[in-house]
Amino acid sequence: MNEASLYERLGREEKIRLIAASILDNHLKNDRINARFRNIDRNETRRKVTEFICAGTGGPQHYTGRGMRAAHRGMNVSSAEFLAVVDDITAALDSNGVGEREKRELLMIAQSLKDDIVHV
């Protein structure tokens, strides 16, 4: 028997959509980074974050957004801002009752994207 994917263990798209909404809400409340999120289309961003997490954790969804490097090119995101985002993700996972193993795995994925986001 195969072990369930991270997507399955996170609760599939329904639960991942809630996590994505919490991440975005946390970003908007976070004084360290909220200026970067003030003028976004919240529904579109929530949809893309959901899609990204689903696709990146083994779900059947296809991510239709730009790659991380292309999406962040020219933004000059600092290491401190990246850490603020990771803190917001961590808080969203906690508030949605995500287990420690799944949280570690998702945060490792986030960390693996740092070079495509910070100072590009």
Secondary structure, DSSP 8 states (H G I E B T S, - for coil): -----HHHHHTHHHHHHHHHHHHHHHHHH-TTTGGGGTTS-HHHHHHHHHHHHHHHTT-S----S--HHHHHTTS-B-HHHHHHHHHHHHHHHHHTT--HHHHHHHHHHHHHTGGGTBT-
